[in-house]
Amino acid sequence: MTWRQLRVLIQNLPPESATMTAMRNALSDEDMAAQADDGEPEKGRWSQDQQLMAACYDVLRRIEYVLICVNTEKKAKWPDRPMPMRRPGAAPKKAKPKLTEAGATRLFQLINGGAS
């Protein structure tokens, strides 16, 4: 076996394997803090049980949101919808740009045939 093959085997081990657990446990506190601060779950690998747990988490937050909305008065401000947990391979959603007064005026002109 070549060194490259060994590296590929280790890199593709599941996150819950004994080898990956030992590598995580060997990290210093500074390295662990740096990885926690710079963490990007969408670039990592998740096992099937982690994917299912994230789906359950999203459903539970959605149920909580609906329960809060149902028990809130109609004129009161509702909470923001919960964002789904970030997953590997999916970048976080970008915020929608707000429509400014100038943009609204331009849009109104375009709709009414004022595009010149």
C-alpha positions in Angstrom: 0.0 0.0 0.0 1.3 3.4 -0.9 1.3 6.4 1.4 -1.2 8.1 -0.8 -3.6 5.1 -0.6 -3.3 5.2 3.2 -4.0 8.9 3.3 -7.1 8.5 1.1 -8.3 5.6 3.4 -7.9 7.7 6.5 -9.5 10.8 5.0 -12.6 8.9 3.9 -13.2 7.2 7.2 -16.7 7.9 8.7 -16.6 10.7 11.4 -17.6 8.3 14.1 -14.8 5.8 13.5 -12.2 5.1 16.2 -9.4 6.7 14.1 -11.3 9.9 13.5 -12.3 10.1 17.2 -8.7 9.6 18.2 -7.6 12.3 15.9 -10.2 14.7 17.3 -9.2 13.8 20.9 -5.5 14.5 20.1 -6.2 18.1 19.1 -5.0 20.8 21.5 -7.4 23.2 23.1 -6.2 26.0 20.8 -6.7 23.9 17.7 -10.2 22.8 18.9 -11.2 26.4 19.5 -9.8 27.5 16.1 -11.8 24.8 14.4 -14.9 25.7 16.3 -14.6 29.4 15.4 -13.8 28.7 11.7 -16.2 25.7 11.4 -18.1 25.4 8.1 -20.3 22.4 8.3 -21.2 22.6 4.6 -17.6 21.5 3.8 -17.6 18.6 6.2 -18.8 15.0 6.0 -21.8 13.8 7.9 -22.9 10.2 8.6 -26.4 9.0 7.9 -27.4 9.3 11.6 -26.1 12.9 11.7 -28.2 13.8 8.6 -31.3 12.3 10.3 -30.6 14.1 13.5 -30.4 17.4 11.6 -33.7 16.7 9.9 -35.3 16.0 13.2 -33.8 19.2 14.6 -35.3 21.2 11.7 -38.7 19.6 12.1 -38.7 20.3 15.8 -37.8 24.0 15.3 -40.5 24.3 12.6 -43.1 22.8 15.0 -42.0 25.2 17.7 -42.3 28.1 15.3 -45.8 27.1 14.3 -46.9 26.7 17.9 -45.6 30.2 18.7 -47.4 31.7 15.7 -50.7 30.0 16.6 -50.6 31.3 20.1 -49.5 34.8 19.2 -52.1 37.6 18.7 -52.8 38.5 15.1 -51.6 42.1 15.5 -48.4 41.1 17.4 -45.1 40.6 15.5 -44.4 37.0 14.7 -40.9 35.6 15.2 -38.7 35.0 12.1 -38.9 31.6 10.5 -36.3 29.2 11.8 -33.3 28.6 9.4 -32.5 25.0 8.7 -29.3 23.5 10.1 -26.4 23.9 7.8 -25.5 20.7 6.0 -22.5 19.4 4.0 -22.7 20.5 0.4 -25.2 23.3 1.0 -24.0 26.9 1.4 -25.9 29.1 3.9 -28.8 31.0 2.4 -28.0 34.6 1.4 -30.2 37.4 2.8 -32.7 38.8 0.3 -31.9 42.4 -0.7 -34.4 44.9 0.6 -36.3 47.0 -1.9 -35.3 50.6 -1.6 -37.4 53.6 -2.5 -35.4 54.2 -5.6 -35.6 50.6 -6.6 -39.4 50.6 -6.1 -39.7 53.7 -8.3 -37.6 52.1 -11.0 -39.6 48.9 -10.8 -42.9 50.9 -11.1 -41.6 52.7 -14.2 -40.5 49.4 -15.8 -43.9 47.8 -15.1 -45.8 50.7 -16.6 -43.8 50.8 -19.8 -41.4 53.5 -18.8 -38.3 51.6 -19.8 -36.4 53.9 -22.0 
